[in-house]
Amino acid sequence: MADAGGCIVSAYVGLGSNLADPLGQLARAITALAQLPATTLLAQSPFYGSRPVGPQDQPDFVNGAVRIDTGLTPLQLLDRLQAIEQAHGRERLRHWGPRTLDLDLLLFGDREIHHPRLTVPHPELPNRDFVLQPLLDLDPDLALPDGRTLAQLRKSCPDNRLRPLRPA
């Protein structure tokens, strides 16, 4: 099923994990994303380590991002992302707590989406170097729908002790 109007849209998904073999979790999630209906995986970023946002009594995170072309609507894609999270044992026990897998729809074409279940661009994107850097690795010229470039946002982003782990 295609997005409203039958269009294929480029979208960016952020990936994160800090439990149960985080590098393996992200690799398996990328495989699952590549198998989504009406969707093509175009590129994946390198993986980065960073300290957690929120409670510090948890392991560091591994993060990355992928670029996809999809004919799914934003809510259909969100449902698929949440199904992948559930298949990886995701439990929502504590806000910003540890997790086996976190998949966030960061950007969906040039659309701004304000829905009770979904906000795009992701509202915390400007504050998270572990999201901005993988996106910049995928496209150094990427900008938000309001025109702010991710490169500009990255320069003023708080430091989360981001460190490259290995090429994806």
Beta strands, then each sheet from edge to edge (+ up, - down):
strand 1: 9-17
strand 2: 39-44
strand 3: 47-50
strand 4: 61-70
strand 5: 102-108
strand 6: 113-115
strand 7: 118-120
strand 8: 163-166
sheet 1: 2+ 4- 1+ 5-
sheet 2: 2+ 4- 3+ 8-
sheet 3: 6+ 7-
end
